[in-house]
Amino acid sequence: MTIGRRSLRGRDAIPGGRQMIPESVTARMAAMDPELEAFLPLFPRADLTDPVADRKTFAELAAAIPAPDTAGMEVEDAVVPAEPDLPVRIYRPHLAPGGIVWLHGGGFVLGDLDTEHPWAARLAGLSGVAVVSVGYRRAPEHPFPAALDDAYAALTWTAEHAARLGIDPGRIAVGGHSAGGNLAAAVALRARDQQGAPIRFQLLNQPGLDDRQETWSQRHFTDTPWWKRDTAATSWRHYLGSAPATPYAAPARATDLSGLPPAYIATAEYDPNRDEGISYALRLLQAGVPVELHQWPGTFHGSQAILSAEVSQLQNAEIAAVLRRALAE
């Protein structure tokens, strides 16, 4: 797939001559997709140092995304009995063959059922798969393992209530964006280790998997759009709190990846998380796990939100097609 590209415009990138991205970073981002580049001035700088303010900004961004058509599905809010009770939102297309426990992104700090609504509904509509969107507890108020415990409880509940959801209990996947991709990978590890509910597939989109931040992309992408090295570091501090980083918190730390469900992993070119996602895919392959890996040129972390861009449309369509294929008979 070839998509036309042009270089960033440096000081002409936004009105007034203010430089959006330093020249040292611009040199490495010369192949940014032009449709995505045009939106860079509109992306706020959320550094996660003020979770309350950043959540408000994130909610405003999500509210600006066109709402998908939910006419062909049932949408229902439910509560998973847990400690504490866990809110979920269920999207059930007609004759859904299976379901996915879906975990939103937001650096473990941002996002909820409402901000994820456009994505969860779109995923259900495009894939024909039931989506159980999870309103897990967020850091820093609730550090690790709160979000993982919630995600695991949602998986267990989905498997136990498969008949009510109208899905095959043998066709349940886990997945998510960014921090949600981390949680999905961690749930897969925990389910393997604890003989939990069977997972058919794991879908990890731009996952943040390694708190050590030692990869090339983590060391060099210090001012990339929306997500950069310092933001990732703040996210990890909020999530880990005073706890040590274990493989359930940072799945890249796991030494044994055998016996995990087949995976689809997507990475963005200008994303600090890029290389840890690619490395995790390679390690899964080496452990005998079937993997589909797609590194999307010219994209950045979260750029799929720019729905008008051709590359975003391709990304979203591919994720849905991969999920539909993974849960098919």
C-alpha positions as CSV (number, residue, x, y, z in Angstrom):
1,M,0.0,0.0,0.0
2,T,1.4,3.4,-1.0
3,I,0.0,6.6,0.3
4,G,1.3,10.0,-1.0
5,R,3.4,11.9,1.5
6,R,5.0,15.3,1.9
7,S,7.3,16.9,4.5
8,L,6.2,18.8,7.6
9,R,6.2,22.5,7.0
10,G,8.2,23.5,10.1
11,R,7.3,27.0,11.2
12,D,4.5,27.2,8.7
13,A,2.7,24.3,10.2
14,I,0.3,26.5,12.2
15,P,-0.7,30.1,12.0
16,G,1.6,32.6,13.7
17,G,4.8,30.8,12.8
18,R,4.9,28.8,16.1
19,Q,6.7,25.5,15.5
20,M,4.5,22.5,16.4
21,I,7.3,20.0,16.4
22,P,11.0,20.7,16.9
23,E,13.2,20.3,13.9
24,S,15.1,17.4,15.4
25,V,11.9,15.4,15.5
26,T,10.6,16.8,12.2
27,A,13.6,15.3,10.4
28,R,12.5,11.8,11.6
29,M,8.9,12.5,10.7
30,A,9.3,13.6,7.1
31,A,7.1,10.7,5.9
32,M,4.1,11.7,8.0
33,D,0.9,10.9,6.1
34,P,-0.3,14.3,4.7
35,E,-3.9,13.8,5.7
36,L,-2.9,13.2,9.3
37,E,-0.3,16.0,9.3
38,A,-3.0,18.5,8.4
39,F,-4.7,17.8,11.8
40,L,-1.6,18.2,14.0
41,P,-2.4,21.8,15.0
42,L,-5.7,20.6,16.4
43,F,-4.3,17.9,18.7
44,P,-3.9,19.2,22.3
45,R,-0.9,18.4,24.4
46,A,-2.1,16.1,27.1
47,D,0.9,15.3,29.4
48,L,-1.1,13.5,32.1
49,T,0.3,15.7,34.9
50,D,-3.2,17.0,35.6
51,P,-5.5,13.9,35.3
52,V,-8.7,15.9,36.0
53,A,-8.0,18.5,33.3
54,D,-6.7,16.0,30.8
55,R,-9.8,13.8,31.3
56,K,-12.0,16.8,30.4
57,T,-9.9,17.5,27.3
58,F,-10.1,13.9,26.3
59,A,-13.8,13.8,26.7
60,E,-14.2,16.8,24.6
61,L,-12.1,15.2,21.8
62,A,-14.2,12.1,22.0
63,A,-17.4,14.1,21.8
64,A,-16.3,15.7,18.6
65,I,-16.0,12.3,16.8
66,P,-19.0,11.5,14.6
67,A,-21.3,9.0,16.3
68,P,-21.5,5.7,14.5
69,D,-24.8,4.2,13.5
70,T,-26.0,1.8,16.1
71,A,-29.4,1.0,14.5
72,G,-28.3,-2.6,13.6
73,M,-27.3,-3.6,17.1
74,E,-28.5,-3.6,20.7
75,V,-26.6,-1.4,23.1
76,E,-27.0,-2.1,26.8
77,D,-25.3,-0.9,30.0
78,A,-24.7,-3.6,32.6
79,V,-22.8,-4.1,35.9
80,V,-20.3,-6.9,36.5
81,P,-20.4,-8.0,40.2
82,A,-16.9,-7.4,41.4
83,E,-15.1,-5.6,44.2
84,P,-16.1,-2.9,43.4
85,D,-18.9,-3.4,40.9
86,L,-17.7,-2.8,37.3
87,P,-19.7,-1.0,34.6
88,V,-19.6,-2.4,31.1
89,R,-21.4,-1.4,27.9
90,I,-22.5,-4.2,25.6
91,Y,-22.8,-3.8,21.8
92,R,-24.6,-6.8,20.2
93,P,-25.0,-6.9,16.4
94,H,-27.6,-9.3,15.1
95,L,-26.2,-12.9,15.0
96,A,-22.8,-12.0,16.4
97,P,-20.7,-15.2,16.3
98,G,-18.5,-14.3,19.2
99,G,-17.5,-11.4,21.4
100,I,-14.5,-9.3,22.5
101,V,-13.8,-7.8,25.9
102,W,-12.7,-4.4,24.8
103,L,-10.4,-2.1,26.9
104,H,-10.1,1.6,26.1
105,G,-6.9,3.5,25.8
106,G,-5.9,6.7,27.7
107,G,-2.6,5.9,29.4
108,F,-4.3,4.1,32.3
109,V,-5.6,7.6,33.3
110,L,-8.0,8.8,30.7
111,G,-11.2,7.4,29.1
112,D,-14.4,5.7,30.1
113,L,-17.4,4.0,28.6
114,D,-18.6,7.3,27.1
115,T,-15.4,8.4,25.5
116,E,-15.0,4.8,24.1
117,H,-18.5,4.7,22.7
118,P,-17.7,5.8,19.2
119,W,-14.9,3.2,18.9
120,A,-16.7,0.3,20.5
121,A,-19.9,0.9,18.5
122,R,-17.9,1.2,15.3
123,L,-15.9,-2.0,16.0
124,A,-19.1,-3.9,16.6
125,G,-20.7,-2.5,13.5
126,L,-17.8,-3.2,11.2
127,S,-16.9,-6.6,12.6
128,G,-20.3,-8.0,13.4
129,V,-18.8,-9.2,16.7
130,A,-20.3,-8.4,20.1
131,V,-18.2,-5.9,22.1
132,V,-18.1,-5.7,25.9
133,S,-16.6,-2.3,26.6
134,V,-15.1,-2.2,30.1
135,G,-15.2,0.9,32.4
136,Y,-12.2,-0.2,34.4
137,R,-10.7,1.8,37.3
138,R,-8.1,4.4,36.3
139,A,-4.8,5.6,37.7
140,P,-3.5,7.4,39.6
141,E,-6.5,7.1,42.0
142,H,-6.5,3.3,41.4
143,P,-3.0,2.1,40.5
144,F,-2.0,-1.5,39.4
145,P,-3.5,-4.0,39.7
146,A,-7.0,-2.4,39.8
147,A,-7.4,-2.0,36.1
148,L,-6.2,-5.5,35.4
149,D,-8.4,-7.0,38.1
150,D,-11.4,-5.2,36.4
151,A,-10.4,-6.4,33.0
152,Y,-10.0,-10.0,34.2
153,A,-13.4,-9.8,36.0
154,A,-15.0,-8.6,32.7
155,L,-13.5,-11.6,30.8
156,T,-14.8,-14.1,33.4
157,W,-18.2,-12.5,33.4
158,T,-18.4,-12.5,29.6
159,A,-17.5,-16.2,29.5
160,E,-20.0,-17.0,32.2
161,H,-22.8,-15.0,30.5
162,A,-22.1,-16.0,26.9
163,A,-25.6,-17.5,26.5
164,R,-27.2,-14.3,27.7
165,L,-25.0,-12.3,25.3
166,G,-25.9,-14.6,22.5
167,I,-22.3,-15.6,21.7
168,D,-20.3,-18.8,21.6
169,P,-18.2,-19.1,24.8
170,G,-15.4,-20.6,22.7
171,R,-15.2,-17.4,20.6
172,I,-14.2,-14.8,23.1
173,A,-11.3,-12.4,22.4
174,V,-9.6,-9.6,24.4
175,G,-8.4,-6.4,22.9
176,G,-7.8,-2.7,23.2
177,H,-5.9,0.4,22.2
178,S,-2.7,1.7,23.9
179,A,-3.1,1.1,27.6
180,G,-6.1,-1.1,26.7
181,G,-3.7,-3.2,24.6
182,N,-1.5,-3.6,27.6
183,L,-4.4,-4.8,29.7
184,A,-5.6,-7.2,27.0
185,A,-2.1,-8.7,26.8
186,A,-1.9,-8.9,30.6
187,V,-5.4,-10.6,30.8
188,A,-4.2,-13.2,28.3
189,L,-1.1,-13.9,30.4
190,R,-3.2,-14.2,33.6
191,A,-5.8,-16.4,32.0
192,R,-3.1,-18.7,30.8
193,D,-1.4,-18.9,34.2
194,Q,-4.6,-19.2,36.3
195,Q,-6.5,-21.5,33.9
196,G,-9.1,-18.8,33.4
197,A,-11.7,-18.4,30.8
198,P,-10.4,-19.5,27.4
199,I,-9.4,-16.7,25.0
200,R,-9.7,-17.3,21.3
201,F,-7.7,-14.2,20.2
202,Q,-5.9,-11.1,21.4
203,L,-6.0,-7.8,19.5
204,L,-3.4,-5.3,20.6
205,N,-3.5,-1.9,18.9
206,Q,-0.5,0.3,19.5
207,P,0.0,-1.3,22.9
208,G,2.2,0.1,25.7
209,L,3.9,-3.0,27.0
210,D,7.2,-2.0,28.6
211,D,7.7,0.4,31.5
212,R,11.5,0.3,31.0
213,Q,11.3,2.6,27.9
214,E,14.6,1.3,26.5
215,T,13.6,0.7,22.9
216,W,14.8,3.0,20.0
217,S,11.3,4.5,19.6
218,Q,10.9,5.2,23.3
219,R,14.3,6.9,23.5
220,H,14.0,9.0,20.3
221,F,10.3,10.0,20.0
222,T,10.5,12.7,22.6
223,D,8.0,15.1,21.0
224,T,5.8,13.1,18.7
225,P,2.1,14.1,18.3
226,W,-0.2,13.2,21.2
227,W,2.0,10.6,22.8
228,K,5.7,11.1,23.5
229,R,8.3,9.6,25.8
230,D,7.7,11.9,28.8
231,T,3.9,11.3,28.6
232,A,4.5,7.5,28.5
233,A,6.8,7.8,31.5
234,T,4.1,9.8,33.5
235,S,1.5,7.2,32.5
236,W,3.7,4.4,33.9
237,R,4.3,6.3,37.1
238,H,0.6,6.8,37.6
239,Y,-0.2,3.1,36.8
240,L,2.5,1.4,38.8
241,G,2.3,3.7,41.8
242,S,4.6,2.1,44.5
243,A,4.2,-1.4,43.0
244,P,7.1,-3.1,41.2
245,A,6.7,-3.7,37.5
246,T,5.6,-7.4,37.0
247,P,4.8,-9.1,33.8
248,Y,1.1,-8.5,34.5
249,A,1.7,-4.8,34.7
250,A,4.2,-4.7,31.8
251,P,3.7,-7.8,29.6
252,A,7.0,-7.2,27.8
253,R,8.7,-8.3,31.1
254,A,7.1,-11.8,30.7
255,T,9.8,-14.4,30.0
256,D,7.5,-17.1,28.8
257,L,5.0,-16.2,26.0
258,S,4.1,-19.8,25.0
259,G,0.6,-21.0,25.2
260,L,-1.0,-17.6,24.6
261,P,-3.8,-17.0,22.2
262,P,-3.1,-15.9,18.6
263,A,-2.5,-12.2,18.2
264,Y,-2.9,-9.3,15.9
265,I,-0.6,-6.4,16.8
266,A,-0.7,-3.0,15.1
267,T,1.9,-0.3,15.6
268,A,2.1,3.3,14.4
269,E,5.4,4.6,12.8
270,Y,5.7,7.8,15.0
271,D,4.8,6.3,18.3
272,P,7.1,5.7,21.3
273,N,5.2,2.4,21.8
274,R,6.1,1.2,18.3
275,D,9.2,-0.9,18.9
276,E,7.9,-2.7,22.1
277,G,4.9,-3.8,20.1
278,I,7.0,-5.1,17.3
279,S,9.3,-6.9,19.7
280,Y,6.4,-8.5,21.5
281,A,5.0,-9.8,18.2
282,L,8.4,-11.3,17.4
283,R,8.7,-12.9,20.8
284,L,5.2,-14.4,20.5
285,L,6.2,-15.8,17.1
286,Q,9.3,-17.3,18.6
287,A,7.2,-18.9,21.3
288,G,5.0,-20.6,18.8
289,V,2.1,-18.2,18.9
290,P,0.5,-17.3,15.5
291,V,0.8,-13.5,15.0
292,E,-0.2,-10.9,12.4
293,L,1.8,-7.8,12.7
294,H,1.0,-4.6,10.9
295,Q,3.3,-1.5,11.2
296,W,1.4,1.4,9.7
297,P,3.7,3.9,7.9
298,G,3.1,7.6,8.3
299,T,0.9,7.3,11.3
300,F,1.2,8.4,15.0
301,H,-0.3,7.2,18.3
302,G,-4.0,7.6,18.2
303,S,-4.1,9.0,14.7
304,Q,-6.9,6.6,13.8
305,A,-9.2,9.1,15.5
306,I,-8.8,11.2,12.3
307,L,-11.6,9.3,10.5
308,S,-11.4,11.4,7.3
309,A,-7.9,10.1,6.5
310,E,-7.7,7.2,4.1
311,V,-5.0,5.5,6.2
312,S,-7.3,5.7,9.3
313,Q,-10.2,4.2,7.4
314,L,-7.9,1.3,6.3
315,Q,-6.7,0.8,9.9
316,N,-10.2,0.6,11.3
317,A,-11.5,-1.6,8.6
318,E,-8.5,-4.0,9.0
319,I,-9.0,-4.3,12.8
320,A,-12.7,-5.2,12.2
321,A,-11.9,-7.7,9.5
322,V,-9.2,-9.4,11.6
323,L,-11.5,-9.7,14.5
324,R,-14.4,-11.0,12.4
325,R,-12.0,-13.6,10.8
326,A,-10.6,-14.7,14.2
327,L,-14.0,-15.4,15.7
328,A,-15.6,-16.9,12.6
329,E,-16.5,-20.6,12.5
